[in-house]
């Protein structure tokens, strides 16, 4: 069974202030007309010493953004650039969010509390800086399901409805508004480094590298890696490992993020900022989540390629500090690390033990072929066949029979249910309709409870190469 996050005292720590003069701009939160608390994360609030807040104090801090004791005196909107659908954009940054606070957990890891929908900033351009309530609800669901499925993801910490009517072109308007707070391992993006490259700012690039190495620790590069002791090279090795594992976690989850731009790639390897995401109704490499992704650049089957490409853009930026050869050597690790992570995570979700690289790869391939040919969606496939259960004849049955079930893989009563919890689009729309039409939040609460039961039944996710900064590996 998966254990709950360990409780810790509140412990403010704000190392970002050493970089803030050139990395961020102080901003103020919007003055919302009302504040109705809709979601507070009782699972993760104890991990940063904030569970004891009553609802009034919770709303004060996470709806009006009164500073937490000893924390950032004013929110910070981070500066960055980014490739958006492979087109470089220097005119972006935190446009509807900001960094609100930094804290340490009981293991000493640095965590950020950041926002979405908290108002306009210098980077809002023509946007209103707001978030729809539906968008906030979708982020709750995405983060809860990814956490249950072992992905390294930000946690939706708070959602407060804010009483404004918003107009959006991609959903019926006017629609309700909200402000969301997420808990995550930092908000330093690949785009943060790209901005410094364009400015030819090597001193600040070096300072940002050191900040990331100090606050998002990971394993050192391989012993034979060239220039392995150089900070920029060490950081790229860590990020490549994290991105390879994150890509594998998406594929095994059957998840499509939708917008894998370099400004949406966190150096900590943690998935965040969920917009047009979808879960696969069936195993389909061409499935695309974003209606505006006309070329299918970020379709399901291209997500590993996208994360490799994004890692390459970090390597380009780090050439300001390091030679090309050791950076290329770090990038070349992506493919093998991805294949290892894919097999490790696939077998974990199936509840079977490894039988070596060749046999594991055979099982993954047989399972993918089976899902394509049968039309069985990944949620149902993993649920029905966990621990080697219920397989028809064929190469999948043979491949799975060669893998012994992990002890206790199906002991939880969860596996006796008819079907697993699902977040295909029809289910998401059903949950939203209850809120939108009847202000009924029970379907959302029920779904979160079901998803958390799934996570408990699956147990701790497989170990990764991402180091101690990986929240997903510690829950």
Secondary structure, DSSP 8 states (H G I E B T S, - for coil): -----------B--GGGGTHHHHEEE------S--EEEEE-TTTGGGGT-TT--HHHHHHHHTS----TTS-SS-EEEB--EEETTEEESS-B-SS--EEEEEE-TT--EEEEEEES----TT-TT----EEHHHHHHHHHHHHHHHHTT--B-EEEEEEEEEEEE--TTS-SSEEEEEEEEEES---BHHHHHHHHHTT-HHHHHHHHHHHHHHS------TT-TTTTSHHHHHHHHHHHHHHHHHHHHHHHTEE-S---GGG-BTT--B---SS-EE-SS--TT----TT-TT-TT-GGGHHHHHHHHHHHHHHHHTTTS-HHHHHHHHTTHHHHHHHHHHHHHHHHHTB----HHHHHHHHHHHHHHHHHH---HHHHHHHHGGG-S--SSHHHHHHHTS-B-TTTT-SGGGGSSS-----HHHHHHHHHHHHHH---HHHHHHHHHHHHHHHHH-S----SS-TT-GGGG-
